[in-house]
Amino acid sequence: MKPHILSRHRGQAGYTLIELIIASAIGLLVLSALASIFVTTMLGANSATGRVEASAQIRNFQLMAYDDFALSRPPSASGCGTNSNPCTTAAMVLTGNRMPNQADGVAAPFSVTYVWNEGRQTVTRLIGAAAQTAASNVTDYSWYVDISEDHPVVVVRMTVTVGFYNTSYSESQSLLFYPRVTWP
């Protein structure tokens, strides 16, 4: 061989097989760590999102129902609605009087109904023919009137379950409502 070809051939730099295997192993470790961080972050974000969504559904129901309870009499249901026998399938009907926003207005009767649809997992608020979803993802729901105190208290228990990508979060609350209209 010619001397200038030999010197160029000996001077070529390259990676040995051992160096390539070590570099690949280090790269694999780094990618594994990054994938683990990504999966952990996604699971944490899904859990946090589930908690926020479940709390928002319960809070939405609470805020929507507050005025209805404040302006109504305690609900009555046949066959359920007591401390020992909460209602799960019976509609909760609230009746009372509401003042119009006029100087010479006269109080008019009104009625609001709350119904839990177990199949759709929703609690719906009905005023006449108008329906509005008060809460969704409701997996358990019951209500009763606690008459053990001086004034009746309506206790609504609900569980909201929200799931994302094989993880789910459930939040259960017992909400106490104090109807202010107590006359029959």
N, C-alpha and C positions, 0 to 999 in steps of 0.2 A: 504494500500500500504506500501511497505517497505520504510524505511526512506532514504536509499541511492538512490532509484529510484526517490522519490519526490524531493530531493535536486538537482539531475541532471536535472529533468524536469523543475524546476523553474529557473535554471541557463542558460537555452538555450536562446541564443540571436537570434533575427530575426527582420524582417522589418514589420512594421504595414502597413495596407492598405493605410493610409494617406501618409506615407513616400514613398511608391511605386508610388502613383499617383503624388506626387510633383516631384520626381526624373524623372518620365516619361515626365512630362510637361516641366521641364528644358531641358531634352534631346531633346525634340521636338523643343523647341525654338532655341537651338544651331544648330540643323540640318537644320531648316528653314533659319537661318542666313547664314549658309554655302552654302545652295542651292541658295540663293539670290545672294551671292557673285559670285558663279560659273556662274550663268546665266548672270549676268551683265558683267563679264569678257569675256565670250564667245561672247556676242553681241558687246562689244567694240573691241574685236579682229577681228570679222567678218567685222565690219565697217572699221577698219584700213586696213585690207587686201583688201577690196573692193577699198578703196582710192588708195592704192599702185598699185593695178592691173590696175585700170582705168588710172592712171597717166602713168604707164609703157606702156600701149597700145598707148596712144597719143604720148608719147615721142618716141616710136619705129617708128611710122609713120613719125614723124617730122625728125628724124635722117636719115631714109631711103630716104625720099623725098628731103632732102636738096641738095645733090649732083646732083640729077636729075634736079632740078629747076635751080641750078647754071650753068649747062651746056646746058640749053635749051632756046628756045624762049617761050614766053607766049602761053599757049594753046588757041585754038580757037574751038568753038562749034557752031553748027548751031541752032539758035532758043533759046539759053540760054547762060549763061556765062557772063552776065553783072551785074552791081550793082543792077539793079531793077529786074533781072530775073536770080537768081542763078540756076546752074545745079544740079540736084539731081540724075537723072538716066543716064545722058550722061557720057560716059567715058571721062576722062581727058587725052589727048594725048600730051605728051611733045616730041618735036623733037629738035635735035641739032647736034653738032659734038663732037666727043670724040677722044682724042689723045691716041694712044697705048703707052705702056711703053717701047719704043724702041728709040734709038738714031736717027735713020733715018725714024721714023714713020711718017705716013701721017694721017691727021685728017680724020676720017671716020664718016659718018652719023649714028645716032642712034635714036631709038624711044622707049619711055617708056610710058605705059598706066596704069592708075589707074582706077579701076572699083569698085563700091560699090555694093555688093549683099545684098539687104535688107533682103531677106529670111534667109540667113546664117549669117547676121550681120557681114560681113567682108569687108575690103577694100583690094583688091588684086593688086599687082604690076606685070605687064606683060612686059617682054622683050623677044620679039620673041615668042617662044613656052614655055619659062620658066615662071612659075607662082610662086609667093611668097606672103604669107599673110603679108601685111603691118600693119594691125590692126584688132583685133577681138572684138566682143561684141559691134560693132558700131551700135547704134540704130537710129542715125540721121547723115546725111552727105550731104554737098553741097559745091560747089565751084563756084567762079566767078573771073573775071579779073577786077580789079579796074584800070581804065585808067584816073582817075581824077588828078593824079599827073604827073610829068614829065616822070617818068618811070613806066611802068605797074607793078602792084603788084597782085599776085595771092593770093586770100583769100580762105582758106579751113576751113570750119566749121564742126566740128564733135562732137558727143556726144557718150561717151562710158558708158555703164551701166553694172555693175558687181554685181551679187547677190549671197549671201550665206545664206542658212537656213532662208528663209522668210525675209531677210533684203537685200536691194540693195542700191547701191551708183552709182550716175550718175555724170559724169564730162563732161562739155562742154568747148571747146576751139575754138578760132578763130586763126588760124595760118597764118602768112603772109610770103609769099615766094617771093623773088626778082629774077626773071630770069635775068641772066647777058648777055645772047646773045639777042641782040635787032634788029639785021639786019633781013630783010625779008627772 
